[in-house]
């Protein structure tokens, strides 16, 4: 009888020990969550709060664990996981980078505080059968994380990618229909310019008072493109132009003046006027006497998303060749329409003829030429019609050509 009782006690103790062990290890954040030994977070519940500046993002991340300590560790890892995989512009943006990262993943997940520049403390805490769930706010130094990945040759540095792909030039123009020319507008332009320049884009901000070349303006009117912002962007020579709208609203509340900023960005290919990215960023509503801080916050929020879309689209477009806008004017006596079209087809990989007339031609083309000067030379070599091809206006990826018997020939654009 005593032997049987002792056996029951031993069995009961063993079962209790097993259950306790299972319960305590179910959500321990220090243990691998995958069979391959990578210390990925149990929680991947992360919410983007804002792009704090060009180097940092602020997120709210949940964490699971058997204790509060373990849950905090998991929460930190979740925040870094978001920067690596989960954001709209993840550092590990393709399968090749993700595969290369795996052997070094624990170097990141076991050293989270190196990449966290701010930690709020626990915002919420919930206990359950499996352990504890907490939420915290973090500011992640994405730039430092990116530099680690570049040093380990997991991803390519932005400047190396720029050399390889040829990053597009950007013109920033104001939405003249909706933007008031105020101090807030100027702050917005400066903030957007700074953000794109920090991402290694060549940025120009043409003034709305700048004049557009008369010949170019007439040719664009013939082709049906009369939008003044588009003409300004075309004249600037930028590959891409961004239409910017900045707005600041105020309201009185609890005896304070609360301000909130919104910054809207729409990005277009200058050659085609095709929209490739759009985003609106908002600042928190806060009591402040200055518009500068809230406009910067709204700009960071919008620009990070627009830049991610631009890079993705630009990389895809360059597989077809460099994109050019080609405008041509000539006289009726040249009868150059067909021979010039043949020259375009012979020179470029993909050619699209847009609206025009018998004396004004409008093309968008993907060509292997490095710039408009080289494109002009290639077209001249492949042109078999009357006269010669002369360059009238060169601006970035846009070239306006004239087909005439002599470079001094003048004729009206019809």
C-alpha positions, 0 to 999 in steps of 0.5 A, spaced: 500 500 500 505 504 501 509 502 495 503 504 491 502 511 494 509 512 493 508 511 486 502 515 485 506 521 489 512 520 484 508 520 478 504 526 480 510 530 481 513 528 474 507 530 471 507 537 475 514 538 473 512 536 466 506 541 466 510 547 469 516 546 464 512 546 458 508 552 461 514 556 463 518 555 456 512 556 452 513 563 451 520 565 453 523 570 448 530 568 449 529 561 446 529 560 438 522 561 435 524 556 429 528 550 428 533 553 425 536 557 432 534 564 430 531 568 435 526 571 432 520 575 436 514 571 438 510 577 437 510 580 430 505 585 432 508 592 430 505 599 428 508 604 425 507 611 429 512 616 424 518 616 421 522 621 426 527 623 421 531 620 415 535 615 420 530 613 425 522 610 425 518 610 431 514 604 432 509 601 437 511 593 438 508 588 442 512 582 446 510 575 449 514 572 454 513 567 460 515 574 464 515 581 463 522 581 462 522 576 457 516 580 454 520 586 453 526 582 450 521 580 445 518 586 444 524 589 442 526 584 437 519 585 434 521 592 433 527 590 429 524 585 425 519 590 423 525 595 420 528 588 417 522 585 414 515 588 416 515 596 414 513 599 407 521 600 406 524 594 409 531 593 409 531 586 407 527 587 401 528 581 397 529 574 398 537 574 396 538 579 402 533 575 407 537 568 405 544 572 407 541 575 413 539 568 416 546 566 419 547 573 422 540 574 425 542 573 432 547 578 432 541 583 431 536 580 435 541 579 441 543 586 441 537 590 440 539 596 444 545 597 439 539 599 434 534 602 439 535 610 441 529 611 445 524 606 449 518 608 452 517 603 458 511 599 458 505 602 455 500 596 457 501 589 460 496 583 460 497 577 463 494 570 460 495 563 461 501 563 456 504 568 460 505 576 459 503 581 453 506 588 453 506 594 449 512 599 448 514 604 444 521 604 440 525 609 436 529 605 431 536 607 428 534 604 421 541 607 419 545 604 424 541 597 422 542 599 415 550 600 416 551 593 419 547 590 413 552 593 408 558 592 412 556 585 412 555 585 405 548 583 406 545 589 402 548 594 397 549 601 400 545 606 397 551 610 393 553 603 390 546 602 388 546 609 385 552 608 381 549 601 378 542 604 377 543 611 376 538 614 381 533 619 378 533 626 379 527 629 382 524 636 381 519 639 387 514 643 385 508 646 388 501 644 387 499 651 385 491 650 385 491 648 393 497 651 396 498 658 399 504 661 398 506 662 406 512 660 411 509 653 412 510 652 404 517 654 404 518 650 410 515 644 407 519 645 400 525 645 405 524 639 409 522 635 402 528 637 399 532 635 405 529 628 406 530 626 398 537 629 398 539 625 404 537 619 400 542 621 395 537 623 390 539 629 386 534 635 387 532 641 384 526 646 386 524 650 380 521 657 382 514 658 379 517 664 376 522 661 372 521 661 365 520 655 360 523 655 354 518 658 348 520 653 343 519 648 348 512 651 351 509 651 344 511 644 342 508 642 348 502 645 347 501 642 340 502 635 344 496 637 349 501 638 355 499 645 358 500 643 365 504 649 368 507 644 373 509 639 368 512 644 363 516 647 369 518 640 371 520 638 364 524 645 363 528 643 370 530 636 366 528 632 372 527 624 371 521 625 376 517 631 379 513 631 385 507 635 386 507 638 393 501 640 398 503 643 405 497 644 409 497 647 417 490 647 421 489 650 428 484 649 433 483 652 440 482 647 445 483 647 453 486 654 452 491 652 447 492 653 440 493 646 437 496 645 430 496 639 425 500 639 419 499 635 413 504 634 407 501 631 400 506 628 395 505 625 388 510 623 384 510 622 376 515 620 371 517 627 367 517 623 360 510 620 361 506 624 366 505 617 369 504 617 377 508 612 380 507 614 387 503 618 392 502 619 399 500 624 405 503 624 411 500 627 418 503 630 424 500 629 431 496 635 433 500 638 438 500 645 442 506 649 439 507 656 436 512 653 430 510 650 424 517 647 423 517 641 427 510 639 425 511 640 418 518 636 418 514 630 422 508 630 416 514 630 411 518 624 414 511 620 414 510 621 407 517 621 404 519 615 407 513 611 403 514 615 396 521 614 396 520 606 397 515 606 391 520 611 387 526 606 388 522 600 386 519 603 380 525 606 378 529 599 378 524 596 374 524 601 369 531 601 368 531 594 366 528 596 359 533 602 358 533 609 360 527 613 359 527 619 355 522 624 352 523 626 345 520 632 342 521 633 334 519 639 330 520 640 323 517 643 316 512 640 312 517 640 306 522 635 310 517 630 310 521 627 316 515 623 320 516 616 317 524 616 317 524 619 324 520 614 326 524 608 323 530 612 326 527 611 333 525 604 332 532 602 330 535 606 336 531 604 342 528 598 345 521 600 346 518 606 343 511 610 344 509 615 339 504 620 343 500 626 340 503 630 335 502 633 328 506 632 321 511 637 323 511 636 331 513 629 334 512 627 341 515 620 343 517 616 350 522 611 349 527 606 353 534 607 350 541 604 352 544 611 351 547 614 357 544 621 356 541 625 351 547 627 347 548 620 346 541 619 344 542 625 339 548 622 336 545 615 335 538 618 332 542 622 327 546 616 325 540 612 324 536 617 320 535 616 313 530 622 311 531 629 308 536 634 312 539 633 319 537 632 326 539 638 330 539 639 338 534 645 340 533 644 347 537 639 352 534 638 359 536 632 363 532 626 360 528 630 355 531 632 348 528 637 343 530 636 336 529 640 330 530 636 323 532 641 318 537 643 312 541 647 316 541 649 324 540 656 322 533 654 319 527 657 323 520 655 322 513 656 326 511 650 330 504 649 328 
